[in-house]
Amino acid sequence: MQSLIEIAVKYRVMLWAGTKTTLVISFVTILIGLAGGMLIAFMKISKVRLFRWIANMYVEIIRGTPVLVQIAIVFYGLPMMGIKVPSVVIAGVDCERLISGILALSINESAYVCEIIRSGIQSVDRGQMEAARSIGFSASSSMMLVVLPQAVKNILPALGNEFVTIIKTSSQVSIIGMAELMYVADTIRGISFRPMEPLIIVACIYFVITFTLSRGIALLERQMGKSAR
């Protein structure tokens, strides 16, 4: 226990920097993944066959390949395609690695969020859409104002679990040298010659982050349940 406290205090600056990087990666990935997942979900339930085909192919390919491979493909593949992310260091963070990591995780996340949103929309009774259309709402207004709010209540627990998962999955970007928590843990292990203590400390930090998010989602779920009743 004493050695854990010593390591945590001695390398607190590195641990705090890694925690901030992990939170930034996770938060931005959640936002982009949510937007992308919603777009792909609408494509999957679209009446346009081409949109459905593109969305289905996207989901199958992304869900059928490891996120570690996707991160490596994005990081090494973008420069090969002539897409160069400026290698600028801001506040000690390499933007090239940060953007590549967020992009790869967002691509992966959108495929999973898509299926959650699609199932939530399809779980709402079709009569809701028909009722909204019958009183003069357009198809898009009916979806956004009537169907989607009901779907959110159904999918909130699954979305919460997915958001918790992306926080843990963000540790994968350490493969491209992104100085998030897992990368910091490996660095401290190399400096201190203590293999276990940094890992235990980082595991505790991940637990605090994910537990806080889980409790927040559960509270939001209860509040939405009260409003529904």
N, C-alpha and C positions, 0 to 999 in steps of 0.2 A: 504493500500500500504506500509506503514511504517513497519507494522508487517511482511509482506512478505520479505522485504529487511533484517530486523533483523534476521529472521529465516534463510534466505539464507546465510547471512554472518556468523552467529554463527555456523551453521552446514555445512559450505562449504566443509570441509574435508570429512565428511561422504557422502555428495552429490556427490563430485567429485569421490570418491571411488566407489560409486554405479553406476555412469555414466560409468566409465571405465569397470566395471564388465559387465554391460549391453551391451556395445559395443563389448567386447570380446566374450560374449555368442552369440550375433547376428552375428558377422562377421564369426566366426568359423562355426556356424550353417548354414549360407548361403553357405559357401564353401562345406561343407559336403553334405548338402541337394541338392546342384546343381549337384555334382558328383553322388550321389545316385539316384537322379531323372532322370538323363540322362541314367544311367545304366538300371533302371526299365523301362524307356520309350523304350529303344532298345529291352528289353525283351517283352514288350507289342506288338511291331510291328514285332517281330521275326516270322519266319516260323515254329519254333519249338513249338509244342502245349503245352508242359510241361512248357516252359518258359512263354508263354502267360498266362497260368493258374496261375502260381505262382505270376506273376506280378499283374494280376487282383485281386486275393485274397488279396494280400498285400495292394493294393490301397483301396479296398472296406473296409477292416477291419480298416485301419488307418484313413481313412476319415469318417468312421462311428462311431468312438469313440472319446470322448472329449480329448483334449490335456492334461488337468489337470489329467485325469485318467492315461494317458500314462506316464506322468512324475512320478506319484506315483508308477506305476507298475515297471518302470525301477529302480527307487531309492530303493524301498523295495524288488523288485524281484531279482535283480542281486545277492545280498548276499545269498538269499535263494537257488539260483542255483549254489552256490559255486564260483561265480565271484566277487572277492573283489577288489574294487578300493582303492588304498592306501589313507588313511585319513591324508594327509599331507597339512599343511597350508603354502602357498607360497605367500608372499607379502600381507598377511592378508586374502587370499582367500582359502577356504576349497576345495581342489582338488577333493575330493570324491563327494561333492555336485555339483561342477562345471562340472565335466565330466559326471555325471548322467544327469544333466540338459541339457547339450549340446547334449548328445546321444539321449535323449527322443525328444527334439525339432528337431533334424536332421532326426530322423525316421519319425516324423510327416511331416516335410517340404518336404522330398523326395517324398512323395505320391502326394502332390499338384504340385510340380515342374514337376513330371513325366507327369501328364496330360497336363500341359502347353507345355512341349517340344514335347510330342506325337502329340498334335493337330497342333503344328507349323510345324513339319516334314510332316505330312499328308496334310498340306495346300499347300505345294510346289507341283507344277505340276509333275506328274509321268514321263513326257517326259524329265525332267531334268536328272533323274536317267538313263533313257534309252539312252539319248544323251551321258552322261559321259561314260556309259558302251560301247557304240558303238565306242568310240575313244580310247579304251584300258584301261580305269580305272577299277580297281577291285571294287567289291560291297562296301567294307569298305572304300576305297579311294573316291568313288563316294559320299558316305554318308557324310564323314568328310570334303571333299574339295568342294563339289558342293551343296548338299542338305542342310546340316546343316547351313552353312553361310547364306543362304537365309531364312531358318527357324528362325534364330536368329533375323533378322530384323522384322519378323512378330510377334514374341513372346516377344520382349523386353519390351513393355509397361506392359504386364501381369506379366512378371518376376519382373519388378520394383515394381509393386503393391504387389507382394508376398513378396519381400524383406522388404518392408515397414511394411507389416503385421507381419513378424517374429520379427521385432524389438519390436512391441507392444506385441506380444505373449510372448516374453521373460520374461515379468512381471509375468508369471504363475509359474516360477521356485521359486518364493518366498515361495511357499507352502512347499518346502523341506528345507527352511532356507537359501537359496542362497541370499547373501547380494547384490542384484541388486537394481535398483532404487525404486521399489515398496516396497521392504523389508526395505530399508533405510527410506522411507516415513513413514511406520508404526512405525519404531523405534523412529523417531523424534517426531511423534505424541504422543507416550508414554512418552517421556522425557519432552517435552515442554508443554504438555496438551493443545495443539492447534490442533484441528482436521482437519481444512481446509487448513491452510497455506502450510504445507508440501506437500499436494496433489496437490495444485495449482502449486507449484514450480516444482514438478516432472512432472506434465502435460506439463509445459512449456519446460522442458528439452527434453521430448519425442518429442514434436512438432518441436523443433529446429533440432533434429537428423533426424526425418522422412522427414521434409521439405527439409533439405539439400540433403538427398539421392534422394528425388523425383526430385529436380531440376537437380541433377547430371545425373539421368537417362534420363530426358527430353532433356538435352544438348547432351548426347550421342546419343539419338534417332535422334535429328536434324542433327548431324554430319553424321550419317549413311545414313540419307535421302539425304543429299547433295552429298555424295560420290556415292550413287546409281544413282542420276540424272546425 
